[in-house]
């Protein structure tokens, strides 16, 4: 068994994506295309294919987190597996110092679209510098820059 470092789920050996939270358990190579998204919001993709993967580049130097999202996932500082919700624990990326709430924001996949929603966090959520009101779904595009408190996360949608 291998324990998922993000949600604590025990996965069978050889599995790439955690059965519970969908986060990649091995570090996958990142195509350079992903890190060179167009700054023009109109030409950046806002859809995810059926087997699409969301890549979260947290901070400057950490290897990115790859998530094969199936439903919804809570971004925050909770690491234990829970029956009600799937959590992505950002504590290893300096979430405490950056003012990330325990349940900060929700990533939701609906068909080919991916949405972000702030869960009434203490220090708020920003998308490309714009403040996101709590409880409002914001559709994400490839290359969007998120701020959870002061924690910067770039989002890439891999088809
Ligand atoms: Zn997991």
Backbone and ligand atoms as CSV (ligand in chain L), in Angstrom:
chain,resi,resn,atom,element,x,y,z
A,1,UNK,N,N,0.842,-1.197,0.000
A,1,UNK,CA,C,0.000,0.000,0.000
A,1,UNK,C,C,0.875,1.243,0.000
A,2,UNK,N,N,0.398,2.281,-0.622
A,2,UNK,CA,C,1.078,3.563,-0.542
A,2,UNK,C,C,0.074,4.614,-0.061
A,3,UNK,N,N,0.491,5.369,0.937
A,3,UNK,CA,C,-0.396,6.363,1.531
A,3,UNK,C,C,-0.326,7.659,0.736
A,4,UNK,N,N,-1.485,8.170,0.345
A,4,UNK,CA,C,-1.522,9.445,-0.374
A,4,UNK,C,C,-1.072,10.569,0.554
A,5,UNK,N,N,-0.064,11.364,0.151
A,5,UNK,CA,C,0.410,12.435,1.024
A,5,UNK,C,C,-0.582,13.583,1.144
A,6,UNK,N,N,-1.584,13.612,0.286
A,6,UNK,CA,C,-2.513,14.736,0.291
A,6,UNK,C,C,-3.769,14.467,1.094
A,7,UNK,N,N,-4.339,13.263,0.966
A,7,UNK,CA,C,-5.597,13.001,1.675
A,7,UNK,C,C,-5.488,11.842,2.665
A,8,UNK,N,N,-4.365,11.128,2.672
A,8,UNK,CA,C,-4.175,10.067,3.661
A,8,UNK,C,C,-4.748,8.721,3.262
A,9,UNK,N,N,-5.321,8.621,2.090
A,9,UNK,CA,C,-5.934,7.374,1.619
A,9,UNK,C,C,-4.865,6.325,1.323
A,10,UNK,N,N,-5.190,5.071,1.651
A,10,UNK,CA,C,-4.280,3.964,1.350
A,10,UNK,C,C,-4.593,3.434,-0.043
A,11,UNK,N,N,-3.649,3.603,-0.968
A,11,UNK,CA,C,-3.844,3.132,-2.343
A,11,UNK,C,C,-3.027,1.877,-2.602
A,12,UNK,N,N,-3.506,1.071,-3.537
A,12,UNK,CA,C,-2.729,-0.085,-3.965
A,12,UNK,C,C,-1.463,0.382,-4.677
A,13,UNK,N,N,-0.425,-0.430,-4.585
A,13,UNK,CA,C,0.836,-0.106,-5.263
A,13,UNK,C,C,0.600,-0.009,-6.773
A,14,UNK,N,N,1.330,0.885,-7.403
A,14,UNK,CA,C,1.289,0.976,-8.859
A,14,UNK,C,C,0.235,1.921,-9.400
A,15,UNK,N,N,-0.605,2.436,-8.513
A,15,UNK,CA,C,-1.630,3.385,-8.956
A,15,UNK,C,C,-0.994,4.760,-9.120
A,16,UNK,N,N,-1.329,5.440,-10.219
A,16,UNK,CA,C,-0.738,6.765,-10.456
A,16,UNK,C,C,-1.548,7.839,-9.759
A,17,UNK,N,N,-2.868,7.802,-9.934
A,17,UNK,CA,C,-3.716,8.821,-9.323
A,17,UNK,C,C,-4.421,8.233,-8.110
A,18,UNK,N,N,-4.363,8.933,-6.995
A,18,UNK,CA,C,-5.016,8.491,-5.760
A,18,UNK,C,C,-6.482,8.184,-6.026
A,19,UNK,N,N,-6.937,7.034,-5.530
A,19,UNK,CA,C,-8.318,6.614,-5.730
A,19,UNK,C,C,-9.313,7.566,-5.089
A,20,UNK,N,N,-8.861,8.246,-4.030
A,20,UNK,CA,C,-9.797,9.094,-3.299
A,20,UNK,C,C,-9.807,10.535,-3.817
A,21,UNK,N,N,-8.626,11.183,-3.823
A,21,UNK,CA,C,-8.616,12.616,-4.162
A,21,UNK,C,C,-8.172,12.868,-5.599
A,22,UNK,N,N,-7.624,11.852,-6.280
A,22,UNK,CA,C,-7.246,12.016,-7.672
A,22,UNK,C,C,-5.888,12.648,-7.882
A,23,UNK,N,N,-5.168,12.939,-6.799
A,23,UNK,CA,C,-3.851,13.561,-6.933
A,23,UNK,C,C,-2.827,12.510,-7.361
A,24,UNK,N,N,-1.940,12.882,-8.285
A,24,UNK,CA,C,-0.907,11.958,-8.742
A,24,UNK,C,C,0.043,11.634,-7.599
A,25,UNK,N,N,0.320,10.348,-7.435
A,25,UNK,CA,C,1.203,9.908,-6.358
A,25,UNK,C,C,2.650,9.847,-6.815
A,26,UNK,N,N,2.866,9.934,-8.099
A,26,UNK,CA,C,4.230,9.987,-8.628
A,26,UNK,C,C,4.388,11.327,-9.320
A,27,UNK,N,N,5.616,11.791,-9.416
A,27,UNK,CA,C,5.843,13.067,-10.072
A,27,UNK,C,C,5.925,12.866,-11.571
A,28,UNK,N,N,4.972,13.451,-12.269
A,28,UNK,CA,C,4.902,13.287,-13.713
A,28,UNK,C,C,5.621,14.446,-14.383
A,29,UNK,N,N,6.238,14.171,-15.514
A,29,UNK,CA,C,6.911,15.262,-16.231
A,29,UNK,C,C,5.899,16.287,-16.721
A,30,UNK,N,N,6.273,17.527,-16.640
A,30,UNK,CA,C,5.387,18.610,-17.024
A,30,UNK,C,C,5.826,19.155,-18.381
A,31,UNK,N,N,4.892,19.133,-19.340
A,31,UNK,CA,C,5.231,19.659,-20.663
A,31,UNK,C,C,5.477,21.160,-20.573
A,32,UNK,N,N,6.450,21.642,-21.333
A,32,UNK,CA,C,6.797,23.061,-21.265
A,32,UNK,C,C,5.637,23.936,-21.729
A,33,UNK,N,N,4.797,23.398,-22.628
A,33,UNK,CA,C,3.637,24.142,-23.108
A,33,UNK,C,C,2.796,24.654,-21.938
A,34,UNK,N,N,2.694,23.807,-20.899
A,34,UNK,CA,C,1.862,24.130,-19.757
A,34,UNK,C,C,2.333,25.384,-19.033
A,35,UNK,N,N,3.639,25.600,-19.051
A,35,UNK,CA,C,4.178,26.721,-18.291
A,35,UNK,C,C,4.292,27.972,-19.160
A,36,UNK,N,N,3.846,27.867,-20.408
A,36,UNK,CA,C,3.964,28.996,-21.321
A,36,UNK,C,C,2.594,29.401,-21.847
A,37,UNK,N,N,1.614,29.462,-20.958
A,37,UNK,CA,C,0.267,29.832,-21.366
A,37,UNK,C,C,0.236,31.262,-21.878
A,38,UNK,N,N,-0.665,31.496,-22.795
A,38,UNK,CA,C,-0.819,32.845,-23.331
A,38,UNK,C,C,-1.377,33.764,-22.249
A,39,UNK,N,N,-0.877,34.989,-22.170
A,39,UNK,CA,C,-1.447,35.942,-21.208
A,39,UNK,C,C,-2.823,36.447,-21.636
A,40,UNK,N,N,-3.162,36.225,-22.912
A,40,UNK,CA,C,-4.451,36.676,-23.427
A,40,UNK,C,C,-5.551,35.716,-22.980
A,41,UNK,N,N,-6.447,36.192,-22.145
A,41,UNK,CA,C,-7.449,35.326,-21.535
A,41,UNK,C,C,-8.395,34.721,-22.582
A,42,UNK,N,N,-8.559,35.388,-23.711
A,42,UNK,CA,C,-9.492,34.905,-24.721
A,42,UNK,C,C,-9.015,33.626,-25.421
A,43,UNK,N,N,-7.712,33.415,-25.494
A,43,UNK,CA,C,-7.214,32.269,-26.247
A,43,UNK,C,C,-6.809,31.108,-25.335
A,44,UNK,N,N,-6.940,31.280,-24.036
A,44,UNK,CA,C,-6.578,30.178,-23.144
A,44,UNK,C,C,-7.757,29.221,-22.979
A,45,UNK,N,N,-7.454,27.928,-22.984
A,45,UNK,CA,C,-8.498,26.918,-22.909
A,45,UNK,C,C,-9.244,27.001,-21.581
A,46,UNK,N,N,-10.549,26.768,-21.634
A,46,UNK,CA,C,-11.308,26.711,-20.385
A,46,UNK,C,C,-12.063,25.390,-20.275
A,47,UNK,N,N,-11.589,24.382,-21.014
A,47,UNK,CA,C,-12.235,23.075,-20.938
A,47,UNK,C,C,-11.207,21.996,-20.621
A,48,UNK,N,N,-11.729,20.903,-20.079
A,48,UNK,CA,C,-10.926,19.767,-19.689
A,48,UNK,C,C,-11.498,18.542,-20.386
A,49,UNK,N,N,-10.629,17.723,-20.991
A,49,UNK,CA,C,-11.098,16.510,-21.647
A,49,UNK,C,C,-11.561,15.481,-20.629
A,50,UNK,N,N,-12.162,14.365,-21.098
A,50,UNK,CA,C,-12.684,13.331,-20.196
A,50,UNK,C,C,-11.614,12.782,-19.244
A,51,UNK,N,N,-10.393,12.651,-19.731
A,51,UNK,CA,C,-9.309,12.162,-18.884
A,51,UNK,C,C,-8.382,13.303,-18.485
A,52,UNK,N,N,-8.896,14.504,-18.562
A,52,UNK,CA,C,-8.082,15.687,-18.306
A,52,UNK,C,C,-7.555,15.751,-16.890
A,53,UNK,N,N,-6.449,16.436,-16.763
A,53,UNK,CA,C,-5.761,16.553,-15.483
A,53,UNK,C,C,-5.592,18.040,-15.184
A,54,UNK,N,N,-5.835,18.410,-13.944
A,54,UNK,CA,C,-5.573,19.779,-13.502
A,54,UNK,C,C,-4.189,19.801,-12.864
A,55,UNK,N,N,-3.382,20.761,-13.270
A,55,UNK,CA,C,-2.051,20.892,-12.701
A,55,UNK,C,C,-2.028,22.147,-11.838
A,56,UNK,N,N,-1.638,21.978,-10.587
A,56,UNK,CA,C,-1.551,23.108,-9.666
A,56,UNK,C,C,-0.090,23.357,-9.347
A,57,UNK,N,N,0.401,24.501,-9.797
A,57,UNK,CA,C,1.784,24.871,-9.496
A,57,UNK,C,C,1.713,25.796,-8.281
A,58,UNK,N,N,2.092,25.251,-7.117
A,58,UNK,CA,C,1.961,26.005,-5.872
A,58,UNK,C,C,3.294,26.645,-5.538
A,59,UNK,N,N,3.308,27.958,-5.397
A,59,UNK,CA,C,4.540,28.650,-5.062
A,59,UNK,C,C,5.507,28.621,-6.231
A,60,UNK,N,N,6.765,28.881,-5.946
A,60,UNK,CA,C,7.765,29.060,-6.997
A,60,UNK,C,C,8.476,27.765,-7.373
A,61,UNK,N,N,8.880,27.002,-6.372
A,61,UNK,CA,C,9.844,25.946,-6.649
A,61,UNK,C,C,9.306,24.530,-6.479
A,62,UNK,N,N,8.175,24.385,-5.833
A,62,UNK,CA,C,7.690,23.036,-5.575
A,62,UNK,C,C,7.291,22.341,-6.868
A,63,UNK,N,N,7.447,21.015,-6.929
A,63,UNK,CA,C,6.926,20.317,-8.117
A,63,UNK,C,C,5.411,20.460,-8.142
A,64,UNK,N,N,4.816,20.533,-9.331
A,64,UNK,CA,C,3.369,20.752,-9.413
A,64,UNK,C,C,2.571,19.561,-8.910
A,65,UNK,N,N,1.341,19.823,-8.491
A,65,UNK,CA,C,0.418,18.774,-8.080
A,65,UNK,C,C,-0.470,18.478,-9.277
A,66,UNK,N,N,-0.573,17.204,-9.651
A,66,UNK,CA,C,-1.438,16.824,-10.757
A,66,UNK,C,C,-2.689,16.166,-10.167
A,67,UNK,N,N,-3.851,16.642,-10.548
A,67,UNK,CA,C,-5.098,16.090,-10.018
A,67,UNK,C,C,-5.996,15.640,-11.153
A,68,UNK,N,N,-6.350,14.352,-11.119
A,68,UNK,CA,C,-7.352,13.870,-12.064
A,68,UNK,C,C,-8.694,14.016,-11.355
A,69,UNK,N,N,-9.305,15.163,-11.524
A,69,UNK,CA,C,-10.483,15.511,-10.731
A,69,UNK,C,C,-11.716,14.829,-11.302
A,70,UNK,N,N,-12.503,14.226,-10.409
A,70,UNK,CA,C,-13.709,13.532,-10.844
A,70,UNK,C,C,-14.952,14.297,-10.414
A,71,UNK,N,N,-14.899,14.935,-9.294
A,71,UNK,CA,C,-16.046,15.687,-8.810
A,71,UNK,C,C,-15.566,16.983,-8.219
A,72,UNK,N,N,-15.515,17.018,-6.890
A,72,UNK,CA,C,-15.028,18.231,-6.268
A,72,UNK,C,C,-13.934,17.914,-5.267
A,73,UNK,N,N,-13.137,18.921,-4.992
A,73,UNK,CA,C,-12.022,18.751,-4.083
A,73,UNK,C,C,-11.891,20.053,-3.290
A,74,UNK,N,N,-11.639,19.923,-1.995
A,74,UNK,CA,C,-11.520,21.101,-1.127
A,74,UNK,C,C,-10.041,21.432,-0.947
A,75,UNK,N,N,-9.677,22.672,-1.245
A,75,UNK,CA,C,-8.309,23.127,-1.036
A,75,UNK,C,C,-8.225,23.734,0.359
A,76,UNK,N,N,-7.266,23.258,1.150
A,76,UNK,CA,C,-7.159,23.796,2.502
A,76,UNK,C,C,-6.020,23.184,3.273
A,77,UNK,N,N,-6.227,23.039,4.588
A,77,UNK,CA,C,-5.163,22.526,5.443
A,77,UNK,C,C,-5.644,21.324,6.258
A,78,UNK,N,N,-6.376,20.421,5.611
A,78,UNK,CA,C,-6.847,19.220,6.293
A,78,UNK,C,C,-6.252,18.025,5.577
A,79,UNK,N,N,-5.576,17.156,6.320
A,79,UNK,CA,C,-4.848,16.080,5.659
A,79,UNK,C,C,-5.519,14.722,5.808
A,80,UNK,N,N,-6.358,14.548,6.818
A,80,UNK,CA,C,-6.906,13.211,7.021
A,80,UNK,C,C,-8.028,12.912,6.047
A,81,UNK,N,N,-8.131,11.651,5.672
A,81,UNK,CA,C,-9.222,11.238,4.804
A,81,UNK,C,C,-10.533,11.470,5.543
A,82,UNK,N,N,-11.525,11.924,4.822
A,82,UNK,CA,C,-12.812,12.216,5.427
A,82,UNK,C,C,-13.886,11.599,4.555
A,83,UNK,N,N,-14.995,11.219,5.195
A,83,UNK,CA,C,-16.053,10.567,4.438
A,83,UNK,C,C,-16.870,11.561,3.627
A,84,UNK,N,N,-17.024,12.785,4.113
A,84,UNK,CA,C,-17.924,13.729,3.452
A,84,UNK,C,C,-17.294,14.406,2.249
A,85,UNK,N,N,-15.997,14.651,2.317
A,85,UNK,CA,C,-15.394,15.470,1.269
A,85,UNK,C,C,-13.971,15.020,1.007
A,86,UNK,N,N,-13.476,15.391,-0.160
A,86,UNK,CA,C,-12.105,15.109,-0.527
A,86,UNK,C,C,-11.296,16.381,-0.335
A,87,UNK,N,N,-10.204,16.263,0.395
A,87,UNK,CA,C,-9.382,17.428,0.684
A,87,UNK,C,C,-8.031,17.336,0.004
A,88,UNK,N,N,-7.548,18.496,-0.437
A,88,UNK,CA,C,-6.176,18.596,-0.900
A,88,UNK,C,C,-5.454,19.454,0.131
A,89,UNK,N,N,-4.542,18.818,0.863
A,89,UNK,CA,C,-3.851,19.492,1.952
A,89,UNK,C,C,-2.699,20.335,1.418
A,90,UNK,N,N,-2.787,21.648,1.622
A,90,UNK,CA,C,-1.751,22.551,1.118
A,90,UNK,C,C,-0.738,22.925,2.201
A,91,UNK,N,N,-0.866,22.299,3.374
A,91,UNK,CA,C,0.064,22.621,4.469
A,91,UNK,C,C,1.536,22.422,4.084
A,92,UNK,N,N,1.889,21.374,3.317
A,92,UNK,CA,C,3.307,21.200,2.953
A,92,UNK,C,C,3.832,22.321,2.054
A,93,UNK,N,N,2.956,23.181,1.548
A,93,UNK,CA,C,3.375,24.249,0.637
A,93,UNK,C,C,3.355,25.616,1.328
A,94,UNK,N,N,3.375,25.604,2.651
A,94,UNK,CA,C,3.421,26.870,3.387
A,94,UNK,C,C,2.061,27.515,3.560
A,95,UNK,N,N,0.991,26.691,3.562
A,95,UNK,CA,C,-0.361,27.242,3.655
A,95,UNK,C,C,-0.618,27.941,4.993
A,96,UNK,N,N,0.011,27.442,6.055
A,96,UNK,CA,C,-0.194,28.069,7.367
A,96,UNK,C,C,0.286,29.512,7.362
A,97,UNK,N,N,1.521,29.700,6.916
A,97,UNK,CA,C,2.139,31.033,6.900
A,97,UNK,C,C,1.399,31.964,5.937
A,98,UNK,N,N,0.793,31.390,4.892
A,98,UNK,CA,C,0.143,32.202,3.864
A,98,UNK,C,C,-1.305,32.534,4.211
A,99,UNK,N,N,-1.776,32.074,5.382
A,99,UNK,CA,C,-3.132,32.421,5.800
A,99,UNK,C,C,-4.223,31.659,5.082
A,100,UNK,N,N,-3.936,30.421,4.675
A,100,UNK,CA,C,-4.956,29.577,4.035
A,100,UNK,C,C,-5.849,28.984,5.124
A,101,UNK,N,N,-7.153,29.045,4.912
A,101,UNK,CA,C,-8.094,28.494,5.885
A,101,UNK,C,C,-8.110,26.971,5.809
A,102,UNK,N,N,-8.647,26.344,6.870
A,102,UNK,CA,C,-8.717,24.874,6.870
A,102,UNK,C,C,-9.553,24.384,5.687
A,103,UNK,N,N,-10.691,25.010,5.481
A,103,UNK,CA,C,-11.498,24.747,4.279
A,103,UNK,C,C,-11.540,26.060,3.528
A,104,UNK,N,N,-10.666,26.228,2.557
A,104,UNK,CA,C,-10.494,27.547,1.967
A,104,UNK,C,C,-11.326,27.742,0.692
A,105,UNK,N,N,-11.177,26.820,-0.232
A,105,UNK,CA,C,-11.870,26.970,-1.514
A,105,UNK,C,C,-12.163,25.585,-2.084
A,106,UNK,N,N,-13.080,25.541,-3.023
A,106,UNK,CA,C,-13.498,24.278,-3.617
A,106,UNK,C,C,-13.240,24.314,-5.107
A,107,UNK,N,N,-12.619,23.245,-5.599
A,107,UNK,CA,C,-12.472,23.055,-7.041
A,107,UNK,C,C,-13.551,22.071,-7.450
A,108,UNK,N,N,-14.310,22.426,-8.470
A,108,UNK,CA,C,-15.417,21.578,-8.882
A,108,UNK,C,C,-15.344,21.340,-10.374
A,109,UNK,N,N,-15.463,20.084,-10.743
A,109,UNK,CA,C,-15.527,19.759,-12.159
A,109,UNK,C,C,-16.973,19.502,-12.540
A,110,UNK,N,N,-17.443,20.169,-13.599
A,110,UNK,CA,C,-18.793,19.958,-14.088
A,110,UNK,C,C,-18.684,19.746,-15.587
A,111,UNK,N,N,-18.715,18.482,-16.005
A,111,UNK,CA,C,-18.506,18.189,-17.415
A,111,UNK,C,C,-17.100,18.573,-17.815
A,112,UNK,N,N,-16.973,19.468,-18.793
A,112,UNK,CA,C,-15.652,19.875,-19.253
A,112,UNK,C,C,-15.174,21.161,-18.578
A,113,UNK,N,N,-15.996,21.719,-17.717
A,113,UNK,CA,C,-15.643,22.987,-17.076
A,113,UNK,C,C,-15.117,22.749,-15.662
A,114,UNK,N,N,-14.254,23.647,-15.218
A,114,UNK,CA,C,-13.712,23.592,-13.864
A,114,UNK,C,C,-14.016,24.921,-13.186
A,115,UNK,N,N,-14.566,24.849,-11.989
A,115,UNK,CA,C,-14.942,26.054,-11.256
A,115,UNK,C,C,-14.212,26.118,-9.924
A,116,UNK,N,N,-13.975,27.338,-9.470
A,116,UNK,CA,C,-13.409,27.576,-8.153
A,116,UNK,C,C,-14.424,28.361,-7.339
A,117,UNK,N,N,-14.575,27.967,-6.057
A,117,UNK,CA,C,-15.484,28.696,-5.175
A,117,UNK,C,C,-14.808,28.928,-3.839
A,118,UNK,N,N,-14.853,30.159,-3.362
A,118,UNK,CA,C,-14.319,30.462,-2.043
A,118,UNK,C,C,-15.317,29.994,-0.985
A,119,UNK,N,N,-14.809,29.307,0.060
A,119,UNK,CA,C,-15.681,28.746,1.092
A,119,UNK,C,C,-15.688,29.650,2.320
A,120,UNK,N,N,-15.922,30.925,2.107
A,120,UNK,CA,C,-15.958,31.891,3.196
A,120,UNK,C,C,-14.654,31.854,3.996
A,121,UNK,N,N,-13.555,31.852,3.282
A,121,UNK,CA,C,-12.247,31.766,3.922
A,121,UNK,C,C,-11.925,33.058,4.662
A,122,UNK,N,N,-11.015,32.950,5.636
A,122,UNK,CA,C,-10.656,34.111,6.461
A,122,UNK,C,C,-9.962,35.189,5.624
A,123,UNK,N,N,-9.015,34.776,4.784
A,123,UNK,CA,C,-8.196,35.755,4.063
A,123,UNK,C,C,-8.541,35.893,2.585
A,124,UNK,N,N,-9.590,35.207,2.160
A,124,UNK,CA,C,-10.105,35.422,0.821
A,124,UNK,C,C,-9.373,34.693,-0.295
A,125,UNK,N,N,-9.984,34.732,-1.482
A,125,UNK,CA,C,-9.461,34.076,-2.680
A,125,UNK,C,C,-9.469,35.079,-3.819
A,126,UNK,N,N,-8.407,35.088,-4.613
A,126,UNK,CA,C,-8.345,35.940,-5.787
A,126,UNK,C,C,-8.045,35.096,-7.021
A,127,UNK,N,N,-8.646,35.462,-8.147
A,127,UNK,CA,C,-8.350,34.829,-9.430
A,127,UNK,C,C,-7.858,35.932,-10.361
A,128,UNK,N,N,-6.620,35.806,-10.812
A,128,UNK,CA,C,-5.984,36.828,-11.666
A,128,UNK,C,C,-6.104,38.217,-11.041
A,129,UNK,N,N,-5.940,38.270,-9.712
A,129,UNK,CA,C,-5.936,39.545,-9.012
A,129,UNK,C,C,-7.314,40.046,-8.601
A,130,UNK,N,N,-8.366,39.387,-9.098
A,130,UNK,CA,C,-9.720,39.822,-8.758
A,130,UNK,C,C,-10.253,39.038,-7.584
A,131,UNK,N,N,-10.778,39.747,-6.609
A,131,UNK,CA,C,-11.325,39.122,-5.414
A,131,UNK,C,C,-12.571,38.313,-5.768
A,132,UNK,N,N,-12.658,37.112,-5.203
A,132,UNK,CA,C,-13.781,36.216,-5.470
A,132,UNK,C,C,-14.709,36.247,-4.254
A,133,UNK,N,N,-15.971,36.584,-4.479
A,133,UNK,CA,C,-16.926,36.603,-3.366
A,133,UNK,C,C,-17.184,35.173,-2.903
A,134,UNK,N,N,-17.386,34.988,-1.595
A,134,UNK,CA,C,-17.625,33.654,-1.043
A,134,UNK,C,C,-18.888,33.055,-1.653
A,135,UNK,N,N,-18.797,31.765,-1.994
A,135,UNK,CA,C,-19.974,31.054,-2.481
A,135,UNK,C,C,-20.286,31.263,-3.951
A,136,UNK,N,N,-19.449,32.008,-4.657
A,136,UNK,CA,C,-19.677,32.266,-6.084
A,136,UNK,C,C,-18.743,31.393,-6.918
A,137,UNK,N,N,-19.297,30.681,-7.894
A,137,UNK,CA,C,-18.474,29.828,-8.743
A,137,UNK,C,C,-17.808,30.641,-9.836
A,138,UNK,N,N,-16.492,30.481,-9.972
A,138,UNK,CA,C,-15.731,31.178,-11.008
A,138,UNK,C,C,-15.132,30.124,-11.936
A,139,UNK,N,N,-15.466,30.212,-13.220
A,139,UNK,CA,C,-14.913,29.247,-14.171
A,139,UNK,C,C,-13.443,29.537,-14.410
A,140,UNK,N,N,-12.616,28.497,-14.356
A,140,UNK,CA,C,-11.173,28.674,-14.487
A,140,UNK,C,C,-10.716,28.411,-15.912
A,141,UNK,N,N,-9.648,29.106,-16.300
A,141,UNK,CA,C,-8.995,28.903,-17.585
A,141,UNK,C,C,-7.571,28.441,-17.356
A,142,UNK,N,N,-7.028,27.809,-18.386
A,142,UNK,CA,C,-5.634,27.395,-18.377
A,142,UNK,C,C,-4.746,28.606,-18.091
A,143,UNK,N,N,-3.881,28.484,-17.099
A,143,UNK,CA,C,-2.942,29.561,-16.806
A,143,UNK,C,C,-3.431,30.581,-15.791
A,144,UNK,N,N,-4.623,30.383,-15.230
A,144,UNK,CA,C,-5.122,31.325,-14.227
A,144,UNK,C,C,-4.227,31.333,-12.991
A,145,UNK,N,N,-4.122,32.525,-12.398
A,145,UNK,CA,C,-3.337,32.679,-11.177
A,145,UNK,C,C,-4.285,32.844,-9.996
A,146,UNK,N,N,-4.194,31.915,-9.042
A,146,UNK,CA,C,-5.044,31.979,-7.852
A,146,UNK,C,C,-4.236,32.464,-6.669
A,147,UNK,N,N,-4.908,33.155,-5.783
A,147,UNK,CA,C,-4.300,33.504,-4.502
A,147,UNK,C,C,-5.257,33.025,-3.416
A,148,UNK,N,N,-4.801,32.053,-2.603
A,148,UNK,CA,C,-5.574,31.611,-1.443
A,148,UNK,C,C,-4.885,32.249,-0.251
A,149,UNK,N,N,-5.507,33.266,0.338
A,149,UNK,CA,C,-4.775,34.068,1.300
A,149,UNK,C,C,-3.620,34.706,0.542
A,150,UNK,N,N,-2.375,34.362,0.924
A,150,UNK,CA,C,-1.210,34.863,0.187
A,150,UNK,C,C,-0.497,33.737,-0.565
A,151,UNK,N,N,-1.114,32.561,-0.628
A,151,UNK,CA,C,-0.510,31.421,-1.322
A,151,UNK,C,C,-0.865,31.485,-2.810
A,152,UNK,N,N,0.178,31.603,-3.639
A,152,UNK,CA,C,-0.043,31.732,-5.079
A,152,UNK,C,C,-0.050,30.356,-5.737
A,153,UNK,N,N,-1.065,30.112,-6.551
A,153,UNK,CA,C,-1.196,28.826,-7.256
A,153,UNK,C,C,-1.537,29.112,-8.720
A,154,UNK,N,N,-0.730,28.586,-9.626
A,154,UNK,CA,C,-1.089,28.660,-11.045
A,154,UNK,C,C,-1.825,27.378,-11.418
A,155,UNK,N,N,-2.906,27.532,-12.195
A,155,UNK,CA,C,-3.741,26.400,-12.597
A,155,UNK,C,C,-3.541,26.150,-14.091
A,156,UNK,N,N,-3.269,24.909,-14.441
A,156,UNK,CA,C,-3.160,24.538,-15.856
A,156,UNK,C,C,-4.132,23.402,-16.138
A,157,UNK,N,N,-4.850,23.502,-17.242
A,157,UNK,CA,C,-5.788,22.459,-17.639
A,157,UNK,C,C,-5.145,21.651,-18.740
A,158,UNK,N,N,-4.846,20.397,-18.433
A,158,UNK,CA,C,-4.184,19.528,-19.400
A,158,UNK,C,C,-5.245,18.646,-20.039
A,159,UNK,N,N,-5.319,18.691,-21.360
A,159,UNK,CA,C,-6.373,17.943,-22.060
A,159,UNK,C,C,-6.110,16.455,-22.008
L,1,ZN,ZN,ZN,-5.361,11.190,-2.060
